[in-house]
Amino acid sequence: MEEKMNVTQTENQELKRVLKLPTLVCQGLAYLCPACVLMYFGIINQLTGGHFPLALVVAGIAMVLTAMSYAKMCRRYPVAGSVYSYVSKSIGPKLGFLAGWTMMLDYFLLPMTCYLGCGLYLNIMIPIIPVWGWIVIAVLFVGVCNYVGVGIAAFINNINVIAPILAIVVTVICMIKFVLGGGGAGTLLYAEAFYNADTFNAGTLMTGAAIMAIVFVGFDSVTTYSEETVNPEKTMPKAVLIICIGAAIEFIIVAYLMNCSWPTAVGEMTNPDTAITEFNAYIGIAWMNGIFVAINTLASLGCCIAGQGATARILLGMGRDGFIPKKFFGYVHPRFKTPSRNILLSMAIGLTALLFQDSLTNAMSLVSFGAITGFILTNACVIFRFWIRDKERSGAAIIKYMILPIIAAAVCVYLWFSLTTTAKIVGFSWLALGVVFLAIKTKGFKELPPEMNL
């Protein structure tokens, strides 16, 4: 009887392998939120002297090269879907632990940037409530949803798949119509939208590119569907590459059209953090502001609910395993059956958004630190796994497993060190804490570290 049940379960698992390349690509692009690029128009243009599209080109090149490395790792480990797994299996469990530790920083801080985005944009629509007030309201709303286990995330996510795509299509059409009608640069062939010698600065450009790495976070999200994908060893790497390349092209085109539409934005914006609302008014679609704020709020809340829930459950797993104090982190609320103490801790971390009310740039840089660290390590994994351990050193292998990953890692390292000082201080402090924690858990690095459920 048991044998028959096992056969049935296996057959059912095989039947689930129905996802093909087009479905995966559409899902991955929707997950990245095509409209998110709009909200960075002001801060990146202000930072780079009007080189928003060029910053995205640099970030896009680094991400596509990294996606190629990610595709190689997907092919080798079609079930594993995280940098933590790749580093642990390709380089070693101790460095894998530090990779996972860095990923945790992103889990903690990504909701914080979303709370900040909610506060900034909702304050524009309803200014009677200050930015800090909206941040507190958002933190409380998300915390209550996760604390009592309200299943609102699925509803929000369904809206988030469709609404941003419609918003970006409408905005692109309006921008093209505006420019062709004589507005902005008055032409769609405008070289200064990419490069202006008078305002160009390589240092600020790389800082902008490093921050824009955040818009690519999640291009690898489809790897979680490996076990439901037809021929995942071939399909998944293609999907990851197409999603990353497609997102890069879309982001760059939108940024270029925005600069064509408002080429003098750097000297005319009043608030770079929320400049998209000024942009919409400039090109005559101020009516889009309410729609954009609604989409941004829903996307931010969806991200916060998912991010806070994931963080709380990661801490719960680590607490149960004795990795961190079990009495606090391993606690489950007797009535709601949720990791309530971890949720309260996540809410407290979310309130750090109050410290960044005047600097969305610094807040995003904190998240980019963890993301870029993961990208660097993924490229290193390709070299260690294929070139060093598997000794694949033919003519083509030199390019695939050595030269391209080195170029990708080098660009990512440059972006890494181009992040804001605040991001580097917080990021390296977190890494140092991880090294100390690892030393304690492994008794001076003599034992293997415990596994992290990421």
ABEGO torsion letter per residue (X at the ends): XAAAAAAAAAAAAAAABABBAAAAAAAAAAAAGAAAAAAAAAAAAAAAGGAAAAAAAAAAAAAAAAAAAAAAAAAABAABABAAAAAAAAAEAAAAAAAAAAAAAAAAAAAAAAAAAAAAAAAAABAABBAAAAAAAAAAAAAAAAAAGBBAAAAAAAAAAAAAAAAAAAAAAAAAAAAAAGBEAGBABBAAAABBAAABBAAAAAAAAAAAAAAABGAAAAAAAAAABBGAAAAAAAAAAAAAAAAAAAAAAAAAAAAAABAAAAAABABAAAAAAAAAAAAGAAAAAAAAAAAAAAAAAAAAAAAAAAAAAAAAAAAAAGABBAAAAABBBAAAGBBAAAAAAAAAAAAAAAAAAABAAAAAAAAAAAAAAAAAAAAAAAAAAAAAAAGBABAAAAAAAAAAAAAAAAAAAAAAAABBAAAAAAAAAAAAAAAAAAAAAAGGGABBBBBBBX
